Amino acid sequence: MSTPLPSTMASIIIFSVSLLLILSLSLSPAAAGSGMSASLQKLLHSQGLPGGLFPDNVKSFDLDSTGRLEVELDGPCLAKFENRVFFESVLRANLSFGGLIGMEGLTQEELFLWFPVKGIFVSDPASGVILLDIGLARKQLSVSLFEDPPSCKAQQGELLKDSTAMVGFAAER
């Protein structure tokens, strides 16, 4: 077997590098985002939570050594589980097994008013119930509503905040 000529090897290397570069540039942001969302879903599942607690437009997330989870979205957006929910661009919570505690960046509409979601809990996975702590009460919902990340419609964050202020509600965190 003869050794390839140096110019032939150089051509093969240049072709291979070019092909890799083209393939890496062709990955769409949506595909990268869905991979990020899938990783976050796996993390949530490993902590006894349903994978669809955060919307489908996750840009990045970070979990530090203290359990503080920070999720960055492409932008503020509106989604629906049982009622409408508003996700700010950045969401934060302390992640522990079966719960997101001290939630920041998520509000839920109840009877035309917007309430901050302070925590999300699954105390008994067999029950099929998830609890949302909206400050005044804990709302029980079916875990099945949170199996898949919701589709989130882009919103102007300030527009929604202004509408919550009009009903006289100030979110305390």
VMD Tcl script that builds the backbone (N, CA, C; Angstrom):
set m [mol new atoms 519]
animate dup $m
set s [atomselect $m all]
$s set {name element resname resid chain x y z} {
  {N N MET 1 A 0.846 -1.170 0.000}
  {CA C MET 1 A 0.000 0.000 0.000}
  {C C MET 1 A 0.887 1.227 0.000}
  {N N SER 2 A 0.620 2.129 -0.905}
  {CA C SER 2 A 1.464 3.309 -1.017}
  {C C SER 2 A 0.978 4.419 -0.099}
  {N N THR 3 A 1.879 5.261 0.329}
  {CA C THR 3 A 1.572 6.391 1.201}
  {C C THR 3 A 1.006 7.515 0.351}
  {N N PRO 4 A -0.122 8.140 0.798}
  {CA C PRO 4 A -0.684 9.225 0.006}
  {C C PRO 4 A 0.295 10.380 -0.103}
  {N N LEU 5 A 0.207 11.067 -1.184}
  {CA C LEU 5 A 1.050 12.230 -1.394}
  {C C LEU 5 A 0.700 13.322 -0.386}
  {N N PRO 6 A 1.658 14.140 0.038}
  {CA C PRO 6 A 1.382 15.211 0.998}
  {C C PRO 6 A 0.280 16.150 0.528}
  {N N SER 7 A 0.222 16.445 -0.757}
  {CA C SER 7 A -0.824 17.358 -1.241}
  {C C SER 7 A -2.202 16.701 -1.153}
  {N N THR 8 A -2.286 15.393 -1.347}
  {CA C THR 8 A -3.547 14.677 -1.223}
  {C C THR 8 A -4.006 14.674 0.226}
  {N N MET 9 A -3.101 14.453 1.169}
  {CA C MET 9 A -3.453 14.476 2.590}
  {C C MET 9 A -3.922 15.871 2.997}
  {N N ALA 10 A -3.248 16.885 2.501}
  {CA C ALA 10 A -3.638 18.255 2.826}
  {C C ALA 10 A -5.039 18.537 2.295}
  {N N SER 11 A -5.338 18.055 1.106}
  {CA C SER 11 A -6.678 18.250 0.532}
  {C C SER 11 A -7.738 17.552 1.372}
  {N N ILE 12 A -7.437 16.340 1.834}
  {CA C ILE 12 A -8.384 15.590 2.664}
  {C C ILE 12 A -8.625 16.320 3.980}
  {N N ILE 13 A -7.559 16.814 4.587}
  {CA C ILE 13 A -7.692 17.540 5.855}
  {C C ILE 13 A -8.503 18.815 5.659}
  {N N ILE 14 A -8.210 19.567 4.618}
  {CA C ILE 14 A -8.947 20.809 4.349}
  {C C ILE 14 A -10.416 20.503 4.097}
  {N N PHE 15 A -10.693 19.452 3.329}
  {CA C PHE 15 A -12.080 19.064 3.065}
  {C C PHE 15 A -12.791 18.677 4.361}
  {N N SER 16 A -12.134 17.886 5.200}
  {CA C SER 16 A -12.740 17.441 6.462}
  {C C SER 16 A -13.034 18.613 7.388}
  {N N VAL 17 A -12.087 19.511 7.523}
  {CA C VAL 17 A -12.284 20.683 8.381}
  {C C VAL 17 A -13.405 21.557 7.828}
  {N N SER 18 A -13.437 21.739 6.521}
  {CA C SER 18 A -14.500 22.545 5.904}
  {C C SER 18 A -15.869 21.922 6.141}
  {N N LEU 19 A -15.947 20.607 5.994}
  {CA C LEU 19 A -17.207 19.906 6.213}
  {C C LEU 19 A -17.668 20.065 7.661}
  {N N LEU 20 A -16.759 19.906 8.605}
  {CA C LEU 20 A -17.106 20.089 10.017}
  {C C LEU 20 A -17.568 21.515 10.301}
  {N N LEU 21 A -16.901 22.483 9.710}
  {CA C LEU 21 A -17.279 23.881 9.904}
  {C C LEU 21 A -18.673 24.151 9.347}
  {N N ILE 22 A -18.952 23.647 8.173}
  {CA C ILE 22 A -20.272 23.839 7.563}
  {C C ILE 22 A -21.352 23.180 8.412}
  {N N LEU 23 A -21.090 21.969 8.889}
  {CA C LEU 23 A -22.073 21.277 9.726}
  {C C LEU 23 A -22.315 22.010 11.038}
  {N N SER 24 A -21.270 22.522 11.649}
  {CA C SER 24 A -21.455 23.223 12.924}
  {C C SER 24 A -22.199 24.536 12.728}
  {N N LEU 25 A -21.986 25.211 11.621}
  {CA C LEU 25 A -22.695 26.464 11.359}
  {C C LEU 25 A -24.143 26.233 10.962}
  {N N SER 26 A -24.437 25.038 10.444}
  {CA C SER 26 A -25.801 24.772 9.995}
  {C C SER 26 A -26.737 24.415 11.138}
  {N N LEU 27 A -26.204 24.160 12.334}
  {CA C LEU 27 A -27.088 23.889 13.472}
  {C C LEU 27 A -27.865 25.151 13.793}
  {N N SER 28 A -29.160 25.042 13.775}
  {CA C SER 28 A -29.990 26.210 14.050}
  {C C SER 28 A -30.048 26.477 15.539}
  {N N PRO 29 A -30.313 27.743 15.941}
  {CA C PRO 29 A -30.483 28.045 17.351}
  {C C PRO 29 A -31.624 27.243 17.965}
  {N N ALA 30 A -32.654 26.960 17.179}
  {CA C ALA 30 A -33.777 26.187 17.710}
  {C C ALA 30 A -33.323 24.784 18.089}
  {N N ALA 31 A -32.483 24.196 17.262}
  {CA C ALA 31 A -31.986 22.861 17.578}
  {C C ALA 31 A -31.111 22.904 18.817}
  {N N ALA 32 A -30.282 23.922 18.930}
  {CA C ALA 32 A -29.441 24.054 20.119}
  {C C ALA 32 A -30.305 24.290 21.343}
  {N N GLY 33 A -31.338 25.094 21.206}
  {CA C GLY 33 A -32.238 25.374 22.321}
  {C C GLY 33 A -32.985 24.142 22.771}
  {N N SER 34 A -33.412 23.311 21.825}
  {CA C SER 34 A -34.141 22.110 22.208}
  {C C SER 34 A -33.231 21.148 22.954}
  {N N GLY 35 A -31.945 21.131 22.608}
  {CA C GLY 35 A -30.989 20.321 23.350}
  {C C GLY 35 A -30.831 20.831 24.764}
  {N N MET 36 A -30.804 22.141 24.929}
  {CA C MET 36 A -30.701 22.741 26.254}
  {C C MET 36 A -31.944 22.416 27.065}
  {N N SER 37 A -33.095 22.506 26.422}
  {CA C SER 37 A -34.352 22.199 27.098}
  {C C SER 37 A -34.388 20.733 27.520}
  {N N ALA 38 A -33.879 19.845 26.661}
  {CA C ALA 38 A -33.850 18.416 26.992}
  {C C ALA 38 A -32.940 18.155 28.186}
  {N N SER 39 A -31.810 18.852 28.263}
  {CA C SER 39 A -30.905 18.697 29.405}
  {C C SER 39 A -31.565 19.174 30.689}
  {N N LEU 40 A -32.292 20.270 30.613}
  {CA C LEU 40 A -32.995 20.789 31.784}
  {C C LEU 40 A -34.094 19.817 32.205}
  {N N GLN 41 A -34.781 19.233 31.229}
  {CA C GLN 41 A -35.815 18.236 31.541}
  {C C GLN 41 A -35.211 17.059 32.305}
  {N N LYS 42 A -34.047 16.589 31.869}
  {CA C LYS 42 A -33.380 15.473 32.555}
  {C C LYS 42 A -33.017 15.857 33.984}
  {N N LEU 43 A -32.532 17.077 34.168}
  {CA C LEU 43 A -32.191 17.548 35.510}
  {C C LEU 43 A -33.427 17.558 36.401}
  {N N LEU 44 A -34.529 18.096 35.890}
  {CA C LEU 44 A -35.763 18.149 36.675}
  {C C LEU 44 A -36.246 16.742 37.029}
  {N N HIS 45 A -36.215 15.829 36.058}
  {CA C HIS 45 A -36.625 14.437 36.311}
  {C C HIS 45 A -35.763 13.803 37.404}
  {N N SER 46 A -34.464 14.096 37.380}
  {CA C SER 46 A -33.566 13.510 38.384}
  {C C SER 46 A -33.879 14.017 39.791}
  {N N GLN 47 A -34.610 15.126 39.867}
  {CA C GLN 47 A -34.986 15.697 41.159}
  {C C GLN 47 A -36.457 15.440 41.492}
  {N N GLY 48 A -37.082 14.493 40.792}
  {CA C GLY 48 A -38.459 14.111 41.093}
  {C C GLY 48 A -39.503 15.097 40.616}
  {N N LEU 49 A -39.136 15.935 39.659}
  {CA C LEU 49 A -40.054 16.940 39.116}
  {C C LEU 49 A -40.364 16.624 37.659}
  {N N PRO 50 A -41.533 17.067 37.171}
  {CA C PRO 50 A -41.834 16.867 35.747}
  {C C PRO 50 A -40.927 17.744 34.884}
  {N N GLY 51 A -40.645 17.286 33.681}
  {CA C GLY 51 A -39.711 17.978 32.798}
  {C C GLY 51 A -40.234 19.227 32.130}
  {N N GLY 52 A -41.534 19.464 32.161}
  {CA C GLY 52 A -42.105 20.598 31.443}
  {C C GLY 52 A -42.413 21.809 32.303}
  {N N LEU 53 A -41.655 22.030 33.351}
  {CA C LEU 53 A -41.908 23.197 34.203}
  {C C LEU 53 A -41.443 24.498 33.563}
  {N N PHE 54 A -40.460 24.405 32.679}
  {CA C PHE 54 A -39.940 25.588 32.000}
  {C C PHE 54 A -40.318 25.502 30.524}
  {N N PRO 55 A -40.468 26.644 29.854}
  {CA C PRO 55 A -40.927 26.634 28.460}
  {C C PRO 55 A -39.883 26.085 27.491}
  {N N ASP 56 A -40.291 25.987 26.239}
  {CA C ASP 56 A -39.455 25.397 25.199}
  {C C ASP 56 A -38.386 26.338 24.652}
  {N N ASN 57 A -38.288 27.560 25.168}
  {CA C ASN 57 A -37.318 28.521 24.633}
  {C C ASN 57 A -36.159 28.765 25.602}
  {N N VAL 58 A -35.698 27.702 26.272}
  {CA C VAL 58 A -34.577 27.825 27.209}
  {C C VAL 58 A -33.296 28.078 26.426}
  {N N LYS 59 A -32.628 29.160 26.765}
  {CA C LYS 59 A -31.360 29.517 26.131}
  {C C LYS 59 A -30.195 28.849 26.871}
  {N N SER 60 A -30.236 28.900 28.203}
  {CA C SER 60 A -29.195 28.276 29.017}
  {C C SER 60 A -29.715 28.093 30.437}
  {N N PHE 61 A -29.013 27.269 31.193}
  {CA C PHE 61 A -29.337 27.147 32.614}
  {C C PHE 61 A -28.075 26.801 33.378}
  {N N ASP 62 A -28.099 27.120 34.672}
  {CA C ASP 62 A -26.951 26.864 35.526}
  {C C ASP 62 A -27.445 26.406 36.886}
  {N N LEU 63 A -26.824 25.389 37.411}
  {CA C LEU 63 A -27.120 24.899 38.752}
  {C C LEU 63 A -25.828 24.968 39.538}
  {N N ASP 64 A -25.799 25.821 40.579}
  {CA C ASP 64 A -24.563 25.937 41.348}
  {C C ASP 64 A -24.506 24.891 42.459}
  {N N SER 65 A -23.420 24.886 43.186}
  {CA C SER 65 A -23.188 23.855 44.208}
  {C C SER 65 A -24.157 23.952 45.382}
  {N N THR 66 A -24.820 25.102 45.545}
  {CA C THR 66 A -25.788 25.254 46.636}
  {C C THR 66 A -27.186 24.816 46.232}
  {N N GLY 67 A -27.377 24.470 44.949}
  {CA C GLY 67 A -28.695 24.069 44.463}
  {C C GLY 67 A -29.478 25.210 43.846}
  {N N ARG 68 A -28.846 26.364 43.688}
  {CA C ARG 68 A -29.514 27.515 43.085}
  {C C ARG 68 A -29.554 27.315 41.574}
  {N N LEU 69 A -30.757 27.237 41.027}
  {CA C LEU 69 A -30.964 27.032 39.593}
  {C C LEU 69 A -31.314 28.362 38.951}
  {N N GLU 70 A -30.623 28.692 37.869}
  {CA C GLU 70 A -30.940 29.892 37.099}
  {C C GLU 70 A -31.172 29.463 35.657}
  {N N VAL 71 A -32.330 29.821 35.133}
  {CA C VAL 71 A -32.712 29.451 33.771}
  {C C VAL 71 A -32.884 30.727 32.963}
  {N N GLU 72 A -32.181 30.815 31.845}
  {CA C GLU 72 A -32.297 31.977 30.967}
  {C C GLU 72 A -33.085 31.571 29.721}
  {N N LEU 73 A -34.104 32.363 29.413}
  {CA C LEU 73 A -34.932 32.121 28.227}
  {C C LEU 73 A -34.516 33.070 27.115}
  {N N ASP 74 A -35.013 32.808 25.909}
  {CA C ASP 74 A -34.747 33.707 24.786}
  {C C ASP 74 A -35.339 35.088 25.028}
  {N N GLY 75 A -36.348 35.158 25.855}
  {CA C GLY 75 A -36.996 36.424 26.189}
  {C C GLY 75 A -38.227 36.142 27.017}
  {N N PRO 76 A -38.848 37.183 27.554}
  {CA C PRO 76 A -40.069 36.969 28.334}
  {C C PRO 76 A -41.157 36.387 27.439}
  {N N CYS 77 A -41.990 35.525 28.026}
  {CA C CYS 77 A -43.011 34.892 27.198}
  {C C CYS 77 A -44.204 34.440 28.026}
  {N N LEU 78 A -45.286 34.202 27.317}
  {CA C LEU 78 A -46.555 33.805 27.905}
  {C C LEU 78 A -46.882 32.387 27.449}
  {N N ALA 79 A -47.276 31.536 28.398}
  {CA C ALA 79 A -47.638 30.147 28.085}
  {C C ALA 79 A -48.897 29.799 28.863}
  {N N LYS 80 A -49.354 28.569 28.688}
  {CA C LYS 80 A -50.549 28.140 29.396}
  {C C LYS 80 A -50.372 26.713 29.882}
  {N N PHE 81 A -50.629 26.515 31.167}
  {CA C PHE 81 A -50.750 25.173 31.722}
  {C C PHE 81 A -52.252 24.968 31.890}
  {N N GLU 82 A -52.774 25.244 33.049}
  {CA C GLU 82 A -54.227 25.284 33.231}
  {C C GLU 82 A -54.702 26.723 33.035}
  {N N ASN 83 A -53.941 27.658 33.575}
  {CA C ASN 83 A -54.157 29.095 33.387}
  {C C ASN 83 A -52.930 29.670 32.697}
  {N N ARG 84 A -53.028 30.946 32.336}
  {CA C ARG 84 A -51.884 31.588 31.698}
  {C C ARG 84 A -50.779 31.825 32.725}
  {N N VAL 85 A -49.546 31.660 32.264}
  {CA C VAL 85 A -48.378 31.935 33.091}
  {C C VAL 85 A -47.423 32.819 32.300}
  {N N PHE 86 A -46.732 33.687 33.022}
  {CA C PHE 86 A -45.762 34.578 32.397}
  {C C PHE 86 A -44.374 34.239 32.915}
  {N N PHE 87 A -43.466 33.961 31.985}
  {CA C PHE 87 A -42.073 33.678 32.307}
  {C C PHE 87 A -41.245 34.916 31.982}
  {N N GLU 88 A -40.509 35.429 32.955}
  {CA C GLU 88 A -39.564 36.505 32.684}
  {C C GLU 88 A -38.365 35.911 31.954}
  {N N SER 89 A -37.458 36.755 31.497}
  {CA C SER 89 A -36.285 36.284 30.746}
  {C C SER 89 A -35.371 35.390 31.571}
  {N N VAL 90 A -35.301 35.664 32.873}
  {CA C VAL 90 A -34.462 34.868 33.767}
  {C C VAL 90 A -35.320 34.385 34.927}
  {N N LEU 91 A -35.233 33.093 35.203}
  {CA C LEU 91 A -35.965 32.492 36.320}
  {C C LEU 91 A -34.950 31.905 37.289}
  {N N ARG 92 A -35.255 32.022 38.576}
  {CA C ARG 92 A -34.352 31.490 39.601}
  {C C ARG 92 A -35.161 30.750 40.656}
  {N N ALA 93 A -34.547 29.720 41.223}
  {CA C ALA 93 A -35.164 28.976 42.330}
  {C C ALA 93 A -34.104 28.088 42.958}
  {N N ASN 94 A -34.375 27.668 44.170}
  {CA C ASN 94 A -33.536 26.666 44.827}
  {C C ASN 94 A -34.120 25.303 44.488}
  {N N LEU 95 A -33.310 24.478 43.848}
  {CA C LEU 95 A -33.750 23.154 43.418}
  {C C LEU 95 A -33.394 22.125 44.482}
  {N N SER 96 A -34.400 21.407 44.923}
  {CA C SER 96 A -34.180 20.293 45.843}
  {C C SER 96 A -35.058 19.149 45.351}
  {N N PHE 97 A -34.888 17.970 45.923}
  {CA C PHE 97 A -35.675 16.849 45.438}
  {C C PHE 97 A -37.161 17.124 45.678}
  {N N GLY 98 A -37.929 17.125 44.587}
  {CA C GLY 98 A -39.371 17.339 44.679}
  {C C GLY 98 A -39.808 18.784 44.744}
  {N N GLY 99 A -38.889 19.733 44.550}
  {CA C GLY 99 A -39.351 21.111 44.643}
  {C C GLY 99 A -38.424 22.168 44.087}
  {N N LEU 100 A -39.043 23.265 43.695}
  {CA C LEU 100 A -38.365 24.509 43.346}
  {C C LEU 100 A -38.847 25.531 44.371}
  {N N ILE 101 A -37.956 25.987 45.227}
  {CA C ILE 101 A -38.323 26.848 46.345}
  {C C ILE 101 A -37.754 28.247 46.111}
  {N N GLY 102 A -38.507 29.263 46.535}
  {CA C GLY 102 A -38.043 30.640 46.364}
  {C C GLY 102 A -38.000 31.050 44.907}
  {N N MET 103 A -38.990 30.631 44.165}
  {CA C MET 103 A -39.065 30.879 42.721}
  {C C MET 103 A -39.107 32.379 42.437}
  {N N GLU 104 A -38.387 32.800 41.430}
  {CA C GLU 104 A -38.400 34.182 40.953}
  {C C GLU 104 A -38.551 34.166 39.439}
  {N N GLY 105 A -39.375 35.058 38.910}
  {CA C GLY 105 A -39.495 35.190 37.466}
  {C C GLY 105 A -40.682 34.490 36.842}
  {N N LEU 106 A -41.587 33.952 37.657}
  {CA C LEU 106 A -42.761 33.245 37.142}
  {C C LEU 106 A -44.005 33.781 37.832}
  {N N THR 107 A -44.994 34.184 37.049}
  {CA C THR 107 A -46.277 34.631 37.597}
  {C C THR 107 A -47.396 33.865 36.917}
  {N N GLN 108 A -48.494 33.686 37.650}
  {CA C GLN 108 A -49.640 32.943 37.130}
  {C C GLN 108 A -50.890 33.790 37.265}
  {N N GLU 109 A -51.745 33.704 36.246}
  {CA C GLU 109 A -52.998 34.452 36.257}
  {C C GLU 109 A -54.072 33.655 36.988}
  {N N GLU 110 A -54.730 34.312 37.919}
  {CA C GLU 110 A -55.868 33.740 38.646}
  {C C GLU 110 A -56.951 34.811 38.721}
  {N N LEU 111 A -58.100 34.547 38.134}
  {CA C LEU 111 A -59.224 35.489 38.196}
  {C C LEU 111 A -58.824 36.902 37.792}
  {N N PHE 112 A -58.148 37.035 36.680}
  {CA C PHE 112 A -57.745 38.311 36.096}
  {C C PHE 112 A -56.644 39.025 36.868}
  {N N LEU 113 A -56.078 38.404 37.876}
  {CA C LEU 113 A -54.960 38.968 38.621}
  {C C LEU 113 A -53.737 38.083 38.419}
  {N N TRP 114 A -52.570 38.689 38.485}
  {CA C TRP 114 A -51.324 37.946 38.325}
  {C C TRP 114 A -50.648 37.801 39.681}
  {N N PHE 115 A -50.311 36.565 40.042}
  {CA C PHE 115 A -49.674 36.270 41.316}
  {C C PHE 115 A -48.309 35.631 41.077}
  {N N PRO 116 A -47.314 36.023 41.848}
  {CA C PRO 116 A -46.003 35.377 41.693}
  {C C PRO 116 A -46.052 33.942 42.202}
  {N N VAL 117 A -45.458 33.057 41.440}
  {CA C VAL 117 A -45.327 31.669 41.883}
  {C C VAL 117 A -44.070 31.620 42.742}
  {N N LYS 118 A -44.232 31.279 44.006}
  {CA C LYS 118 A -43.115 31.287 44.957}
  {C C LYS 118 A -42.443 29.926 45.088}
  {N N GLY 119 A -43.159 28.876 44.694}
  {CA C GLY 119 A -42.589 27.542 44.778}
  {C C GLY 119 A -43.409 26.542 43.995}
  {N N ILE 120 A -42.762 25.455 43.608}
  {CA C ILE 120 A -43.414 24.363 42.886}
  {C C ILE 120 A -42.979 23.071 43.572}
  {N N PHE 121 A -43.955 22.228 43.940}
  {CA C PHE 121 A -43.649 21.041 44.734}
  {C C PHE 121 A -44.372 19.800 44.215}
  {N N VAL 122 A -43.689 18.679 44.267}
  {CA C VAL 122 A -44.294 17.369 44.050}
  {C C VAL 122 A -43.946 16.568 45.302}
  {N N SER 123 A -44.876 16.527 46.253}
  {CA C SER 123 A -44.572 15.841 47.517}
  {C C SER 123 A -44.731 14.326 47.400}
  {N N ASP 124 A -45.671 13.883 46.572}
  {CA C ASP 124 A -45.887 12.446 46.383}
  {C C ASP 124 A -46.057 12.175 44.891}
  {N N PRO 125 A -44.992 11.725 44.215}
  {CA C PRO 125 A -45.084 11.493 42.770}
  {C C PRO 125 A -46.212 10.546 42.374}
  {N N ALA 126 A -46.560 9.599 43.222}
  {CA C ALA 126 A -47.618 8.639 42.905}
  {C C ALA 126 A -48.994 9.296 42.862}
  {N N SER 127 A -49.143 10.445 43.511}
  {CA C SER 127 A -50.445 11.116 43.554}
  {C C SER 127 A -50.815 11.753 42.221}
  {N N GLY 128 A -49.804 12.061 41.402}
  {CA C GLY 128 A -50.077 12.726 40.132}
  {C C GLY 128 A -50.438 14.187 40.295}
  {N N VAL 129 A -50.100 14.761 41.460}
  {CA C VAL 129 A -50.460 16.150 41.762}
  {C C VAL 129 A -49.199 16.979 41.961}
  {N N ILE 130 A -49.221 18.182 41.420}
  {CA C ILE 130 A -48.155 19.153 41.633}
  {C C ILE 130 A -48.774 20.361 42.330}
  {N N LEU 131 A -48.032 20.968 43.236}
  {CA C LEU 131 A -48.526 22.122 43.986}
  {C C LEU 131 A -47.770 23.370 43.563}
  {N N LEU 132 A -48.527 24.431 43.267}
  {CA C LEU 132 A -47.933 25.728 42.977}
  {C C LEU 132 A -48.243 26.652 44.141}
  {N N ASP 133 A -47.211 27.175 44.765}
  {CA C ASP 133 A -47.366 28.110 45.871}
  {C C ASP 133 A -47.455 29.513 45.279}
  {N N ILE 134 A -48.654 30.110 45.359}
  {CA C ILE 134 A -48.843 31.461 44.828}
  {C C ILE 134 A -48.976 32.479 45.961}
  {N N GLY 135 A -48.370 32.166 47.076}
  {CA C GLY 135 A -48.356 33.097 48.197}
  {C C GLY 135 A -49.566 32.970 49.092}
  {N N LEU 136 A -50.736 33.226 48.554}
  {CA C LEU 136 A -51.964 33.165 49.337}
  {C C LEU 136 A -52.435 31.735 49.557}
  {N N ALA 137 A -52.069 30.872 48.661}
  {CA C ALA 137 A -52.552 29.491 48.713}
  {C C ALA 137 A -51.629 28.603 47.891}
  {N N ARG 138 A -51.875 27.324 47.982}
  {CA C ARG 138 A -51.193 26.358 47.124}
  {C C ARG 138 A -52.228 25.783 46.178}
  {N N LYS 139 A -51.923 25.892 44.912}
  {CA C LYS 139 A -52.851 25.410 43.896}
  {C C LYS 139 A -52.423 24.015 43.449}
  {N N GLN 140 A -53.373 23.077 43.443}
  {CA C GLN 140 A -53.097 21.712 43.004}
  {C C GLN 140 A -53.436 21.568 41.527}
  {N N LEU 141 A -52.492 21.021 40.779}
  {CA C LEU 141 A -52.701 20.762 39.357}
  {C C LEU 141 A -52.226 19.348 39.042}
  {N N SER 142 A -52.697 18.828 37.936}
  {CA C SER 142 A -52.260 17.510 37.491}
  {C C SER 142 A -50.827 17.592 36.961}
  {N N VAL 143 A -49.994 16.652 37.375}
  {CA C VAL 143 A -48.615 16.605 36.897}
  {C C VAL 143 A -48.584 16.451 35.378}
  {N N SER 144 A -49.606 15.829 34.809}
  {CA C SER 144 A -49.638 15.605 33.356}
  {C C SER 144 A -49.591 16.915 32.565}
  {N N LEU 145 A -50.011 18.027 33.175}
  {CA C LEU 145 A -49.935 19.330 32.501}
  {C C LEU 145 A -48.490 19.773 32.285}
  {N N PHE 146 A -47.564 19.175 33.032}
  {CA C PHE 146 A -46.175 19.617 33.032}
  {C C PHE 146 A -45.219 18.574 32.459}
  {N N GLU 147 A -45.748 17.616 31.705}
  {CA C GLU 147 A -44.887 16.572 31.147}
  {C C GLU 147 A -43.941 17.121 30.088}
  {N N ASP 148 A -44.449 17.976 29.214}
  {CA C ASP 148 A -43.644 18.547 28.137}
  {C C ASP 148 A -43.538 20.053 28.322}
  {N N PRO 149 A -42.398 20.642 27.924}
  {CA C PRO 149 A -42.269 22.095 28.032}
  {C C PRO 149 A -43.351 22.786 27.204}
  {N N PRO 150 A -43.992 23.796 27.790}
  {CA C PRO 150 A -45.031 24.489 27.030}
  {C C PRO 150 A -44.428 25.371 25.943}
  {N N SER 151 A -45.194 25.557 24.897}
  {CA C SER 151 A -44.820 26.509 23.867}
  {C C SER 151 A -45.063 27.895 24.441}
  {N N CYS 152 A -44.123 28.772 24.241}
  {CA C CYS 152 A -44.186 30.076 24.894}
  {C C CYS 152 A -44.210 31.183 23.844}
  {N N LYS 153 A -45.211 32.040 23.924}
  {CA C LYS 153 A -45.361 33.138 22.976}
  {C C LYS 153 A -44.605 34.357 23.499}
  {N N ALA 154 A -43.704 34.879 22.684}
  {CA C ALA 154 A -42.885 36.025 23.091}
  {C C ALA 154 A -43.768 37.197 23.504}
  {N N GLN 155 A -43.371 37.836 24.587}
  {CA C GLN 155 A -44.111 38.981 25.121}
  {C C GLN 155 A -43.137 40.081 25.482}
  {N N GLN 156 A -43.645 41.274 25.528}
  {CA C GLN 156 A -42.875 42.390 26.050}
  {C C GLN 156 A -43.061 42.365 27.554}
  {N N GLY 157 A -41.996 42.132 28.302}
  {CA C GLY 157 A -42.078 42.011 29.750}
  {C C GLY 157 A -42.712 43.213 30.418}
  {N N GLU 158 A -42.369 44.393 29.969}
  {CA C GLU 158 A -42.893 45.598 30.605}
  {C C GLU 158 A -44.392 45.747 30.365}
  {N N LEU 159 A -44.875 45.269 29.230}
  {CA C LEU 159 A -46.301 45.357 28.936}
  {C C LEU 159 A -47.102 44.605 29.985}
  {N N LEU 160 A -46.677 43.398 30.308}
  {CA C LEU 160 A -47.393 42.607 31.300}
  {C C LEU 160 A -47.225 43.195 32.692}
  {N N LYS 161 A -46.035 43.662 33.022}
  {CA C LYS 161 A -45.821 44.244 34.341}
  {C C LYS 161 A -46.710 45.465 34.528}
  {N N ASP 162 A -46.856 46.275 33.479}
  {CA C ASP 162 A -47.733 47.441 33.575}
  {C C ASP 162 A -49.169 47.017 33.813}
  {N N SER 163 A -49.620 45.941 33.168}
  {CA C SER 163 A -51.001 45.503 33.350}
  {C C SER 163 A -51.216 44.948 34.749}
  {N N THR 164 A -50.197 44.327 35.355}
  {CA C THR 164 A -50.358 43.844 36.725}
  {C C THR 164 A -50.409 45.013 37.689}
  {N N ALA 165 A -49.674 46.061 37.392}
  {CA C ALA 165 A -49.701 47.233 38.270}
  {C C ALA 165 A -51.072 47.892 38.216}
  {N N MET 166 A -51.742 47.839 37.061}
  {CA C MET 166 A -53.051 48.477 36.939}
  {C C MET 166 A -54.088 47.817 37.834}
  {N N VAL 167 A -53.943 46.540 38.130}
  {CA C VAL 167 A -54.910 45.891 39.006}
  {C C VAL 167 A -54.494 46.004 40.466}
  {N N GLY 168 A -53.436 46.761 40.726}
  {CA C GLY 168 A -53.042 47.045 42.095}
  {C C GLY 168 A -52.270 45.939 42.769}
  {N N PHE 169 A -51.583 45.124 42.016}
  {CA C PHE 169 A -50.842 44.018 42.603}
  {C C PHE 169 A -49.356 44.259 42.433}
  {N N ALA 170 A -48.628 44.253 43.515}
  {CA C ALA 170 A -47.171 44.379 43.458}
  {C C ALA 170 A -46.578 43.064 43.919}
  {N N ALA 171 A -45.807 42.452 43.060}
  {CA C ALA 171 A -45.213 41.146 43.387}
  {C C ALA 171 A -44.072 41.339 44.372}
  {N N GLU 172 A -44.185 40.683 45.506}
  {CA C GLU 172 A -43.117 40.723 46.495}
  {C C GLU 172 A -42.327 39.448 46.374}
  {N N ARG 173 A -41.014 39.592 46.367}
  {CA C ARG 173 A -40.159 38.412 46.252}
  {C C ARG 173 A -39.141 38.421 47.331}
}
mol reanalyze $m
mol bondsrecalc $m
mol representation Tube
mol addrep $m
